[in-house]
Amino acid sequence: MRKPILLFCVAILGMATFTSCNNKVESPEASIDPAEATMYTILNRKSVRSYNGEAIPADVMEHLLRAAVAAPSGMDVRPWHIVVMTDKSKYEEAFAGNFNMEKFMQSGAVVVFCADTTVTRPPRENPDAPAVTAPNPIWRDDMGACTENFLLAAEAYGLGAVWTACYPFADRMAPIAAYLNLPGNIVPYAIVPVGYPTGDNQPKDKWDTTRIHYERW
């Protein structure tokens, strides 16, 4: 049975709701505790690997994508390019040989997070100089934040999703890069099937005080 859309989604979307025509945000109702809503979503996020195949409404998908691209990025470069795929007749070609195919076919959509591995801007030491293109050494960090934002938003909306590895595995990268006709500076980073979950999916309690250190190791 589909879970209802949770009010906790506003926490993941910056405790805000979007207007229909632009990026303007409105404050949520005062009765919503932003800390509790945010912690609820984070601690209840889990990797969901089976779905009922139901399509995800376009407005819900847009909110998930808005959450994804609200992630931080070094120097505000925003290296992400995101491809939403729903045509299952193309999955065998796009994800050829990927052992996650069953998940992809069950999902409501497969979202491919791609990254521009370069950055074009004036040199930091001379901001008035012409822009130059150079490798972006921190694109992986930015993409991790972007992908995690998407996963948290999916949880908030009662959806299930799982981060399946793509980069740096050549056998998973090559088919989707070829299918999407990605330019040489763009690499597929993560492949995330998302949909309405089936089964009893429970979050894991990962709190481990032996991994927490204060002041020094």
C-alpha positions in Angstrom: 0.0 0.0 0.0 1.4 3.4 -1.0 2.5 5.5 2.0 1.0 9.0 2.0 3.1 11.9 1.1 4.7 13.0 4.4 4.9 16.5 5.7 8.5 15.7 6.6 9.4 16.4 3.0 9.4 20.1 3.8 12.3 19.6 6.0 14.4 18.1 3.2 13.3 20.8 0.9 14.6 23.5 3.2 11.5 23.5 5.3 9.7 25.2 2.4 7.1 24.5 -0.3 7.6 25.6 -3.9 5.2 27.8 -5.8 3.9 26.4 -9.1 5.7 29.0 -11.3 9.1 29.7 -9.8 11.6 29.0 -7.1 10.1 31.2 -4.5 9.7 29.5 -1.2 7.1 29.9 1.5 7.4 29.3 5.2 5.8 26.1 6.5 3.1 26.0 9.1 4.4 26.9 12.6 3.2 23.5 13.9 5.9 21.6 12.1 9.1 21.2 14.1 11.9 21.5 11.6 14.4 19.6 13.7 12.1 16.6 14.4 11.0 16.5 10.8 14.6 16.5 9.5 15.8 13.9 11.9 12.8 11.7 11.3 13.6 11.6 7.5 17.3 11.1 7.9 17.1 8.3 10.5 14.3 6.5 8.5 16.1 6.6 5.2 16.8 3.1 4.0 17.9 1.3 0.8 14.8 -0.1 -0.9 15.4 -2.6 -3.6 11.9 -3.7 -4.6 9.0 -1.6 -6.0 5.5 -2.0 -7.3 6.3 -0.4 -10.7 3.9 2.5 -10.3 4.8 5.7 -12.1 6.0 8.6 -10.0 3.9 11.8 -10.5 5.8 14.5 -12.3 5.3 17.1 -9.5 6.8 14.6 -7.0 9.8 13.9 -9.2 10.4 17.6 -9.6 10.5 18.0 -5.8 13.0 15.2 -5.5 15.2 16.8 -8.2 14.9 20.2 -6.6 16.1 18.7 -3.3 19.0 17.0 -5.2 20.3 20.2 -6.8 20.0 22.2 -3.5 23.1 20.3 -2.4 26.3 22.2 -1.6 29.1 22.2 -4.1 32.6 23.6 -3.9 32.8 27.2 -5.2 29.1 26.7 -6.2 30.2 24.9 -9.4 27.1 22.6 -9.4 28.7 19.8 -11.6 25.5 17.7 -11.7 23.5 16.8 -14.8 20.6 14.4 -13.9 18.8 12.2 -16.4 15.4 10.7 -15.4 14.5 7.6 -17.3 11.1 5.9 -17.4 11.0 4.1 -20.7 11.6 0.5 -19.6 11.9 -0.7 -23.1 15.3 1.1 -23.3 16.7 -0.2 -20.0 18.3 -3.4 -21.5 20.4 -1.2 -23.9 21.0 1.6 -21.4 22.1 -0.6 -18.5 23.4 -3.6 -20.5 25.0 -6.2 -18.2 24.1 -4.3 -15.0 23.1 -6.8 -12.3 20.6 -4.3 -10.9 18.3 -4.7 -13.9 15.5 -6.3 -11.9 15.4 -3.3 -9.6 15.4 -1.0 -12.6 12.5 -2.8 -14.2 10.4 -2.7 -11.0 11.0 0.9 -10.3 8.9 3.9 -11.2 11.9 5.7 -12.6 15.7 5.3 -12.9 17.6 8.4 -12.2 21.1 8.7 -13.6 23.3 11.2 -11.8 26.0 12.5 -14.1 28.9 14.8 -13.4 30.9 17.4 -15.3 34.4 16.6 -14.3 35.7 20.0 -15.4 35.0 23.6 -14.4 35.2 26.7 -16.6 35.9 30.0 -14.8 38.5 32.7 -14.4 41.6 31.7 -12.5 41.1 32.1 -8.7 44.3 34.2 -8.5 43.0 36.5 -11.3 39.2 36.7 -11.3 39.2 39.4 -14.1 41.0 37.1 -16.5 39.2 35.2 -19.2 37.6 31.9 -18.2 39.6 28.7 -18.6 38.6 25.1 -18.4 40.4 22.8 -15.9 39.7 19.6 -14.1 37.4 19.9 -11.1 39.1 17.9 -8.3 36.1 17.8 -6.0 33.2 16.8 -8.3 32.9 13.5 -6.5 32.2 15.2 -3.2 29.5 17.4 -4.8 27.8 14.5 -6.5 27.7 12.5 -3.3 25.8 15.4 -1.6 23.5 15.7 -4.6 22.7 12.0 -4.6 22.1 11.8 -0.9 19.7 14.8 -1.0 17.7 12.9 -3.6 17.5 9.8 -1.4 16.4 11.8 1.6 13.7 13.5 -0.4 12.5 10.2 -1.7 12.2 8.9 1.9 10.2 12.0 2.8 7.7 11.4 0.0 7.1 7.8 1.0 9.1 6.5 -1.9 11.9 3.9 -1.8 15.3 4.3 -3.6 18.7 2.7 -3.6 22.1 4.1 -4.6 23.6 1.7 -7.1 27.2 2.2 -7.9 28.2 3.3 -11.3 31.5 5.4 -11.2 34.2 4.2 -11.2 33.2 0.8 -12.6 33.8 0.8 -16.3 31.5 -2.0 -17.1 28.6 -0.1 -15.5 29.6 3.3 -16.8 30.2 2.4 -20.5 26.7 1.3 -21.5 24.8 4.2 -20.0 27.4 6.8 -21.1 27.1 5.4 -24.7 23.3 5.3 -24.5 23.0 8.9 -23.2 25.7 10.1 -25.7 27.6 11.8 -22.9 30.3 14.3 -23.8 33.8 13.3 -22.8 33.9 15.5 -19.7 30.6 14.1 -18.4 30.6 10.8 -16.5 27.8 8.8 -15.0 28.2 8.8 -11.3 25.3 6.9 -9.7 22.2 5.1 -10.9 19.2 5.3 -8.6 16.0 3.3 -9.1 13.2 4.9 -7.2 9.6 3.9 -6.8 6.8 2.9 -4.4 8.3 0.2 -2.1 7.0 -3.3 -1.5 7.9 -5.5 1.4 8.8 -4.5 5.0 11.7 -2.1 4.6 13.2 -1.0 7.8 16.0 1.5 8.5 19.2 0.4 10.2 20.4 1.9 13.5 24.0 2.9 12.5 24.8 4.8 15.7 28.1 3.6 17.0 29.9 5.6 19.7 33.2 3.9 18.8 33.1 5.9 15.6 32.6 9.3 17.3 35.5 11.3 18.5 35.7 14.7 20.3 38.5 17.1 20.1 41.1 14.4 19.1 41.1 10.7 18.1 
